[in-house]
Amino acid sequence: MSALGRFESFMENLVEGSVTRLFRSPVQPSEIAKRLERAMESQQMVSVRRVIVPNLYRAYLNPQDYATFQPIRGEMEREMATYLSDLAQERGFSMLEHPVVELMSDDDVPRRSIQVVAETSSAPAQADSSERTQVIQPMQAQQPRARLVLAGGGGKQSIPLESTMLTIGRGLNNDIILEDTRVSRHHAQLRYRSRRFWVADIGSTNGTFVNGEAVEERALNDGDVISLGGLELTFRES
């Protein structure tokens, strides 16, 4: 079972009254978990020997949304920290310390919204001195030049990939917007980790395919053809 699957299973096993209340909330625990994941992915730092991600996370909610989770806040914070630890292990990331997650109330956050702040703590005192003195650079500085090529309409459109995480879909809040009815509102994500781009389906209706094979997640190679419900894009890396 994946890290997200284990987290969702935990939430399902909460006290029945709490679960009923949560299902009425406009903000779901899985949404918070996915925002934490996005913060982790977008703030990778690379050193000579490892990829480091934040270990301190604060999720800010509107006071009305926060009140829904307050009775089980402690359990949720601990389980979300475990989720991030498992996720980092699955993806080959390192954390300088065990992750800490805090749910916070903020009047400036609109209802049904989540704002996440992620930080990396300083290295523990007992850490190896050579590791502490390594130069660490933002992941994007190490990221190769890559793009998606969309053919159609008598020409080709080149879409540069300039972030470590990009969401693709028809919805206007995606990083890459594709106005095609075969594409779901939130269809797939492109993620950069372990020095490679990966494509992951995020619950689309018509599926995500790489070179004709249905995938949940797949590492990409130069020239791979990604199909989003039938709309084809070619991955190019230089």
Order of alpha helices (4+ residues) and beta strands (2+ residues): alpha-alpha-alpha-beta-beta-beta-alpha-alpha-beta-beta-alpha-beta-alpha-beta-beta-beta-beta-beta-beta-beta-beta-beta-beta-beta
